[in-house]
Amino acid sequence: MSVRLKTKLSLGLIFLFIVILSFGVLGLFYINKLSNEGRLVLQNNHESLVYCNRMLQALENIRTRKDAMSDFEENLKKQQGNVTEVGEKEATDDLAKNFTELQANPADTSNYADIRRAVYTIQDLNEMAIFRKNGQAQHTAENAKGVLTIIFTVLTLVAFTFIFNLPGIISDPIRKLSEGIREIAGKNYTKRIYLKQDDEFGELANAFNIMAGKLDEYESSNLAKVKFEKSRIETIINQMRDGIIGLDEKRNILFLNAVSEKLLGLREADITGKYAPDVALTNDLVRTLLQDDPGKKELKIFADNKESYFSKDVLDVTNNQTLIGQVIVLRNITPFHELNEAKTNFIATVSHELKTPISSIKMSARLLTDSRVGSLNGEQQELIRSITDDANRLLNITGELLNMSQVETGKIQLKLQPADPATILEQAMQAVQFQAQQRQIQIHTALGEGLPLILADVEKTSWVLINFLTNAIKYSPERSAVDVTIFKKDNQVEFLVKDQGNGIEEKYLPRIFEKYFKVPGTHDRIGTGLGLSISKEFIEAQGGHIWVNSRLGEGSQFGFGFAAA
Ligand code: ADP
């Protein structure tokens, strides 16, 4: 049977009320009884003893005092009105009879003894009654003690069980409920609370269980939806033709799709959850992928029994501006690469094939200017100069295109040998002399003292210096000056070309060494935008470094440097 919590508390309080009430009533009852018994002793017996004593005194004084007789009579009357014990009436009647006789003949002392005996009898009877009643009162007190002790013991036991059980009845379910709520807050929706009691707490536990059940249902339906979406995304990622690798914010591997499994030669199941740099220890490709080298975006990977080219993109995945992971995308760019290669080969072939006819045009033009062939008028000479100029430009362009195709196919052939920087400078100065003269530009050279030899390809390095100087001449106003300085800095030999041209806007500087890049607005119909990119490749292939320093309106400084040999 279920008892409501409210009823339990009410019953407990009623019980306590009854305890207090019964203790009070019983206590009052016994106190009342004891006081009644005491009063009776006083009234019934003690008073009779007082009358008897007075009568005995009066009897002693009958012959000497006149009022003794009436004293005796008065007390006898009071005694006659206070007969309470068995046998007391007979003794009192006997006393009255003897006293009447004494009154009739006061001089006769013969019945004094009878009177005294009768008084003593009354005294004895009352004294015995006092003893008896005292015994009775003690008995009542003992009874009260016994009854109250028993009741006290029983009630104490009951109160103790209340003390031990009542807080538990309230606190146990509250503890269980708060534990359950904490679990739910921690998303453990399988938590249920089982309470034996069927009271308000039981109802609360039931309501809690219903709520947890609903939450569980909601969670699992959501989970199913999330799982479905996850598998859909996984399928999409798996079927993509690019390699995709997911890392979490601590660089642990989250997933690999089928393409990247094949490329890396790893199985997703074997490495998910592993720390990527640990995997890189045994896998070169993973190591390359993890390297943060923005310049090296193209990777050559042997896959599908052939060399394939992949571009690497690292995308940061953020949530509320905090990094939660990275996705590495490997895009297969082999077809583009093949097309590019075909284009480079085509350019190389065409440039190579054009070189001979252009050279022969140049040769023919030069022959035409020879007076032995015939004299030319001014207009014809102007035409031939223009043909020679254009042929030179064409040779320049074909030369640059050839160089570029060498760079692109990775076929730069270097003849590295200890070289004197002065030789390189000399070669370059000779090559640009004519151009400089045409624009009336002064080239000042400054060669540092005690320059060490450098380990370099003289041809290619001169080519770079020529390119710097040609640019400086092209992009400077006529009659300005260009400074070439070669100096030693730490263990480096640095080449610096400084012009007084217009300079380059800061935003274009990072792109200046890119292939085909020309600063927008540069009016130069013959520029290819290849010179600086080829220069960069040439210098870096030799282990040197190249740089630019420029500001709009302040001229430009282009430089490169090598370690001393
Ligand atoms: P180009 O054949 O066009 O000169 P480069 O690769 O040598 O190709 O140069 C790329 C671009 O850089 C040029 O088109 C030009 O706009 C800019 N540039 C190069 N050198 C200088 C310079 N000394 N002063 C100003 N601009 C320059």
Residues whose N, C-alpha, C, O or C-beta is under 5 A from the ligand:
A	BS01	ADP	N471 A472 Y475 G501 G503 I504 I512 F517 K518 V519 T522 G527 T528 G529 L530 G531 L532 S533 S556
